[in-house]
Every structure is written in structure tokens, then in C-alpha cells.
Amino acid sequence: MLEARDLYCERDERTLFSGLSFTVDAGEWVQVTGGNGAGKTTLLRLLTGLARPDGGEVYWQGEPLRRVRDSFHSGLLWIGHQPGIKTR
């Protein structure tokens, strides 16, 4: 189970989200939508431990993600929207 509790994130003095809380159970799918710059990628980075929220906490199987980050990352595959190979 993945849980977000009271997440807060601010970028460039703009609040992307505040008080965001939800739970995703095993086998459950979630769709994240929003306009350009709305915070979709930032939210995914927070939920995977690739970035830290300005407030609140992310939990993986009941434990704070920051405490179980290594074991969580051993089963994580991140495919971002930017090309992985850069031209010279």
C-alpha cells in the first residue's frame, strides 16, 4: 500500500498542492492528470522518493518512505518523459 498524508509542495513560490492525502492499494490504478506545470511529475517524484515534499509524508506498506527507501527502490522502475540518451 502506498499512502500520501497531507503532502505539500511549493515550486518557485507557487503552491502545487497542499493537504494532499490518498491511499493506493495493491492492484489499484491511479490516473494523474493536469495541465503543463500542474505538478504531475513532481507528485510522481515525491511518491517514488526521488524528491522530498515540503510538508507531509509518503508511506510504503505503513512505513515512512524515507526509512525504507532502499528496499522500495530495489523494486522501482522509473520511465520519465525525457529522452534517456542525450546527443552531443
Secondary structure, 3 states (H helix, E strand, C coil): CEEEEEEEEEECCEEEEEEEEEEECCCCCCCCCCCCCCCHHHHHHHHCCCCCCCEEEEEECCEECCCCHHHHHCCCCCCCCCCCCCCC
